[in-house]
Amino acid sequence: MERAIYVNERIDKINKTFSVCWFVFGPNGSCNLIVGDTIKVKQYWESLEVSFDFHWYVFDTNEQMELGIKEIVSEPVLFMTWMLYKVEDCTLGKVSDEKLGRVS
């Protein structure tokens, strides 16, 4: 699993086809994973105005991304839940609707 680096308002390694963007909106919020096509994930991420923390992971294939998701959600998180969203289910500029995500 390769972690992308955010530098000068750009995501390094954006040339990878698939991405997982992990972010948290508040201190007691869920750990959100937005997954899918890198370009669409990047568009969604850039459309949001608030996020307390985030990390990007990039992959060459969907299979690699699925394995990466399993690795990410295996990490313990305190007082939070892992919520997984397909980028196609996300609306630009809006926080992901919990009804469209799945608890991992």
C-alpha positions, -999 to +999 in steps of 0.1 A: +000+000+000+015+033-011+007+065+008+005+096-012+020+129+001+002+162+001+026+190-009+018+225-021-018+218-026-011+187-047-013+150-041+019+133-050+015+101-071-018+112-084-011+092-116-023+060-098-057+048-110-074+041-077-074+060-044-086+058-008-089+091+010-092+087+048-105+117+067-122+128+099-145+158+101-145+163+139-129+150+171-158+125+177-166+117+141-163+086+120-131+077+101-144+081+066-129+063+036-138+076+002-127+050-024-126+048-061-112+064-092-084+088-082-097+117-103-132+115-088-119+110-053-096+141-057-125+162-071-147+152-041-119+159-016-112+193-031-149+202-030-150+200+008-142+230+029-136+213+063-116+183+073-096+179+105-072+153+092-067+132+061-044+107+044-042+095+008-034+060-004-030+052-040-032+020-060-026+007-095-055-018-095-089-022-079-077-055-063-048-036-046-072-010-034-095-036-019-066-052+000-055-017+011-090-010+025-088-042+046-054-032+059-066+004+068-098-007+086-078-033+106-062-004+124-079+003+158-096+037+162-107+051+195-143+062+199-149+061+161-162+039+134-148+032+100-173+043+073-166+033+037-181+053+008-178+048-029-169+081-045-198+077-069-222+079-040-207+112-027-221+147-036-195+174-043-193+199-015-213+178+010-202+156+038-210+120+029-245+108+038-242+080+065-270+061+048-248+056+017-218+043+036-211+010+052-195+003+085-163-016+081 
